[in-house]
Amino acid sequence: MRGFLQPSIRPVPTDSQKTFRTLARGRRGKIARTAQTTLVKADQWGRGDTVPADLAEALERALKTVSQPKKK
């Protein structure tokens, strides 16, 4: 039972990751395509798992552009 006195390491997702997780699968797929990655990698980012920094930035940019309402 080595290390039982230390707290467990838990990923703390950001607000954009929480928003990403609430979206439907099709919408998440569109965001992943916009960020030029796979849905699997995008879902890993949404859970708070470790992904490359450039991929995380691309997903955040894609999430912001897709979630903005269209101007008339």
KEVONU-856067 format. One record per atom (N, C-alpha, C): residue in three letters; x negated, y negated, z negated. Coordinates in steps of 0.001 Angstrom, whole numbers, plus 500000, padded with zeros to 6 digits. Each point is the difference from the previous one (the first is absolute). Example, Ala and Ser with C-alpha at 12.3 -4.5 7.8 and 13.67 -1.06 7.14 Angstrom:
REM KEVONU-856067
ALA486810505690492200/ALA500890498810500000/ALA499100498800500000/SER500350498950500720/SER499180498810499940/SER500770498910499270/
***
This chain:
REM KEVONU-856067
MET499167501179500000/MET500833498821500000/MET499122498758500000/ARG499071500020500855/ARG499080498890500087/ARG500682498784500618/GLY499870498858499378/GLY500542498774500535/GLY501448499741499633/PHE500547500725499028/PHE501411499817499695/PHE500286498693499267/LEU498977499318499496/LEU500209498737499308/LEU500019498807500945/GLN499637500230501251/GLN499991498920500980/GLN501337499956500727/PRO500471498812500349/PRO501261499928500735/PRO499835500558501410/SER501079500532500529/SER499941500530501360/SER499938498840500995/ILE499399500261501117/ILE499883498983501044/ILE501244500083500865/ARG500742498908500048/ARG501219499965500801/ARG499900498873501017/PRO500404500291501216/PRO500010498915500990/PRO501127499017499691/VAL499688498718500082/VAL501002498966499772/VAL500300499362501346/PRO501137500369500625/PRO500315499461501324/PRO500362498515499932/THR499655499289501057/THR500327498584500098/THR501456499836500422/ASP500468498767500022/ASP501384499741500405/ASP500244500418501450/SER499010499761500860/SER500172500383501405/SER500040501520500149/GLN499252500725499187/GLN500051501456500055/GLN501342500517499497/LYS500543499366498976/LYS501316500390499496/LYS501066499738501055/THR499893498864500683/THR500950499664501058/THR499905501014501133/PHE498778500388500348/PHE499782500970501069/PHE500664501328499665/ARG499912500431498757/ARG500574501288499606/ARG501517500002500065/THR500635498838499859/THR501463499957500022/THR500572500035501416/LEU499159499785501011/LEU500472499966501381/LEU500313501403500516/ALA500819500052501014/ALA500343501275500636/ALA498802500540500777/ARG500037501275500297/ARG498870500649500676/ARG499719499382501361/GLY501028499685500748/GLY499811499399501316/GLY499332498643499923/ARG500424499202499050/ARG499407498673499824/ARG498539500120499556/ARG499716500963499100/ARG498611500219499572/ARG499147500452501174/GLY500577500812500890/GLY499275500444501190/GLY499658498841500920/LYS500937499055500160/LYS499736498825500829/LYS498885499151499404/ILE500008499852498689/ILE498946499227499335/ILE498657500697500170/ALA499987501318499895/ALA498759500755500176/ALA499470499846501424/ARG500903500045500995/ARG499568499811501387/ARG499461498598500221/THR500628499007499386/THR499527498625500122/THR498604499861499398/ALA499752500702498902/ALA498690499951499347/ALA498996500964500638/GLN500428500704501038/GLN499170500960500738/GLN499453501104499097/THR500914500638499286/THR499644501123499151/THR501137501017500032/THR499859501070499251/THR501025501029499960/THR500944499747498830/LEU501156500617500061/LEU500966499865498919/LEU499469500625498716/VAL499206501046500132/VAL499432500660498819/VAL499088499035499250/LYS499107499336500713/LYS499097499037499359/LYS500772498829499410/ALA501041499561500709/ALA500803498888499505/ALA500734500399498720/ASP500514501214499941/ASP500675500462498792/ASP499022500153498838/GLN498777500418500302/GLN498985500073498949/GLN499735498617499425/TRP499930499008500863/TRP499806498625499538/TRP501197499557499161/GLY501196500378500409/GLY501201499624499267/GLY500056500594498602/ARG499410501171499822/ARG499963500631498678/ARG498937499392499107/GLY499064499271500598/GLY498915499430499212/GLY498724500815500079/ASP499970500996500884/ASP498786500793500183/ASP498920499149500653/THR498783500496499973/THR498898499256500583/THR500000500143501515/VAL499919498888500682/VAL499878499936501452/VAL498958498934500305/PRO499414500020501189/PRO499024498963500339/PRO500610498600499911/ALA499180499043499637/ALA500460498628499777/ALA500595499386501269/ASP499372500272501159/ASP500532499421501236/ASP501371500568500344/LEU500238501261499665/LEU501306500602500230/LEU501047499390499071/ALA499630499776498755/ALA500935499394499042/ALA500384498590500431/GLU499027499238500483/GLU500291498637500469/GLU500907500030501226/ALA499750500929500904/ALA500818500108501206/ALA501438500384499646/LEU500169500888499039/LEU501344500393499596/LEU500735498847499321/GLU499295499235499197/GLU500643498849499352/GLU500422498958501026/ARG499140499740500987/ARG500360499042501066/ARG501201500506500779/ALA500003501288500334/ALA501106500571500770/ALA501295499969499191/LEU499916500241498726/LEU501184499970499148/LEU500586498598499943/LYS499145498995499928/LYS500480498618499945/LYS500653499584501317/THR499434500411501125/THR500559499603501286/THR501318500709500286/VAL500130501243499587/VAL501218500751500264/VAL501114499581499043/SER499659499669498762/SER501035499690499011/SER500526498566500126/GLN499348499146500779/GLN500484498639500172/GLN501217500003500911/PRO501022499195499661/PRO501167499928500883/PRO499660499309501310/LYS500660500436501067/LYS499729499423501317/LYS500617498614500094/LYS499274499104500650/LYS500489498629500195/LYS500869499953501241/LYS501048499204499950/LYS500902499883501155/LYS499586498919500924/
***
